[in-house]
Amino acid sequence: MDLFPRSPLTRLLVLSVIAFAFVGCAVPATTSEALVWKFEGFVLAGTEKTGWKGIRGDETLRLVYVKRGETSENWTEKAEVTELPIAITFLSTTVRWNPESVMNAEKANMQKKQCSTDMWTVLQKDETSILYEWQNIKCPGYFHQQEIVRIVMGRWYLWFISYGIRDKTFSADKRAALIENLLKAKVIHN
């Protein structure tokens, strides 16, 4: 089966349809999108490339913040920010451009790694974000931990932002404060 038509007229028609589909999708060089999320008490401990390039052509990052004196491998509490381009949802047959679909893909990925996700709970969701909690993480290569994660969707990027604690759970008051802080994060466009 030929994936690209041989007839010049048919090729022109196909290319015209593709071009028409992307009219208005070009991103001017001045377009930018950022996540505003303020958190205190953490210092940057590690930066890791995600392997994905964003709309500006730069590689997106995963940033790990920990308590002062700790490292990205040896921490008691952490905050993380991962920036991913929306292209990852276009390349997948199972992930669509919505927060719940991205979360479900992440959950399925963790289950494939033999991670227990029975304590994975959605706390809040709307059209542009989903907030979930994963308690008692038992997973090869993971320490026993609890995570509170919010996936925030923008026009060009999605962000995974999270808090984690190792070898215990967050107190009720701290958990409530962290959830409130995650919910304040927002995408801004320039």
GITA-V981734 format. One record per backbone hydrogen bond with DSSP energy under -0.5 kcal/mol. CO is the residue of the C=O (numbers start at 1). NH is the residue of the N-H. If there is no record, write none. Layout:
# GITA-V981734
co/nh
CO/NH
CO/NH
This chain:
# GITA-V981734
co/nh
1/3
7/11
8/12
9/13
10/14
11/15
12/16
13/17
14/18
15/19
16/20
17/21
18/22
20/23
22/25
26/28
28/31
32/190
34/36
34/188
35/37
36/186
37/39
43/66
46/64
48/62
52/60
54/57
58/54
60/50
61/83
62/48
63/65
63/81
64/45
64/46
65/79
66/43
67/70
73/75
74/71
76/166
77/67
78/164
79/65
80/162
81/63
82/84
82/160
84/158
85/88
86/89
86/90
87/91
96/98
98/102
99/103
100/104
101/105
102/106
103/107
104/108
105/109
106/110
107/111
108/112
109/113
110/115
111/114
113/140
117/120
119/121
119/135
121/123
121/133
124/131
128/153
129/126
130/151
131/123
131/124
132/149
133/121
134/147
137/139
137/145
138/116
139/142
144/167
145/137
146/165
147/134
148/163
149/132
150/152
150/161
151/130
152/159
156/86
157/154
158/84
159/152
159/161
160/82
161/150
162/80
163/148
164/78
165/146
171/175
172/176
173/177
174/178
175/179
176/180
177/181
178/182
179/183
180/184
181/184
181/185
182/185
186/36
188/34
